Amino acid sequence: PEGVRITTLSLNPAKIRIEAETIGVAERMEAVIRKSGQEILKVGLQPEKSGWSGEIEIPKAQLWSEKTPELYECEVNLYASNEIKDKAKEKFGIRKIEWNKNGLFINGEETLLRGGCVHHDHGILGAVSYVESEFRRVKMLKDAGYNAIRSAHNPASKAMLAACDRYGMYVMDETWDMWYQKKN
């Protein structure tokens, strides 16, 4: 679980790195990249110490940002005895994040954060993360003009992060709310 990591290496040309952790024996691994359900390319990954990896150039890449939350899907297939024995799918966006004395830049464009703190619970629904509730909440914040969320006091759920990816919302995924001072 969560053994696939995708990193943007460059924008022009758009290039990503796929890393896949494995346990056990794999004869080969391949990655299939899709956009809107359509296969763009399929490539083999190379073996490394703790898994497999590969660098891939994405033709005519569409970049992810708050204004254009373009997402791709990467399916990594593990083969043994010429059969797919395991697979993992991850959604990802291609973007470059820079932070310097002049501010925050996404894909080279200055970006101001307009956001708020969001607790993990859903009021009367409770603390369970319902996919529909997470998507509804993020969409409402986006429609209200927000572009950023701080997950107040708890890490964000997978559903919340997926909604943020889909709607173009930046996230500060907080682990806890006190760093150097205790509350009591």
Salt bridges, closest charged atoms under 4 A:
GLU2 OE2 - LYS158 NZ 2.83
GLU19 OE1 - ARG5 NE 3.29
GLU19 OE2 - ARG17 NE 3.75
GLU30 OE1 - ARG28 NH1 3.78
GLU48 OE2 - ARG17 NH2 3.11
GLU55 OE1 - LYS15 NZ 3.59
GLU55 OE2 - ARG17 NH1 3.45
GLU66 OE1 - ARG114 NH2 3.03
GLU70 OE1 - LYS35 NZ 2.58
GLU73 OE1 - ARG34 NH1 3.66
GLU75 OE1 - ARG34 NH1 3.11
GLU75 OE2 - LYS87 NZ 3.62
GLU75 OE1 - LYS89 NZ 3.79
GLU83 OE1 - LYS85 NZ 3.67
GLU98 OE2 - LYS96 NZ 3.98
GLU109 OE2 - LYS67 NZ 2.64
GLU134 OE2 - HIS122 NE2 3.34
GLU134 OE1 - ARG137 NH2 2.82
ASP143 OD2 - LYS139 NZ 2.98
GLU174 OE2 - ARG150 NE 3.05
GLU174 OE1 - HIS153 ND1 3.63
ASP177 OD2 - HIS153 ND1 3.04
ASP177 OD2 - LYS183 NZ 2.80
